[in-house]
Amino acid sequence: MPAQRADARRNYALLLAVAEEEIAAHGADASLEQIARVAGVGSATVRRHFPNRHALLEAVFRERIEALSAHARDLADAADARAALLEWLSAVTAYASTIRGLAIALTRDRATDPGVAHEHCASAQLTEAGDPLVRRAVRDGAVASGVTVTDLLTLITGIALATEHHPDPATEAHRLLGLTVAGVSPPSGVGREKRSLPPAS
């Protein structure tokens, strides 16, 4: 039994590594059969560890989503609620625009039937992590009343998908996020500098 568990752990680690490479190359629709072939295992082994594509994507992006969630928690007590929110949105945009497959995975999370999605899915984790930042910014008058973290994540994933094939997706996505934050016709004069985003990372 211990040997079987060790084999299962090795297979899981191998499949995850191969899946990361295949998704980076082909996006969220990377072939599960191809992942199995490259890993040298049967399709049944892939499905035993990842019963569906959603489970596979969730595992591939777990560490990145947890890092973004931790970043949101670190910013929760920042002195400037608007700056904290913009810093976090900029970080999410950078991840979503440079890590192929992440934006479409987030989009599919939100489109999943509520009875299927669960609290550990990427979109739910980011929503939970970013919600306090948005609520605080709204409370402080830094963000319009009625804006939700779901609205902002929807905008970010849309920007990431639109810039996926741009020569420099991170820079372009950051620029478009800046336009979104400022609005297409920002007010002139005092206060314009408050609308700027942190430099793209």
Buried (B, 14 or more C-beta within 10 A) or exposed (E): EEEEEEEEEEBBEBBBEBBBEBBEEBBBEBEBEBBBBBBEBEEEBBBBBBEEBBEBBBBBBBEBBEEBBEBBEEBEEBEBBBBBBBBBBBBBBBBBBBBBBBBBBBBBBBEBEEEEBEEEBBBBBBBEBBBBBBBBBBEEEBBEEEBBBBEBBBBBBBBBBBBBEEEEBBBBBBBBBBEBBBEEEEEEEEEEEEBEBBEBE
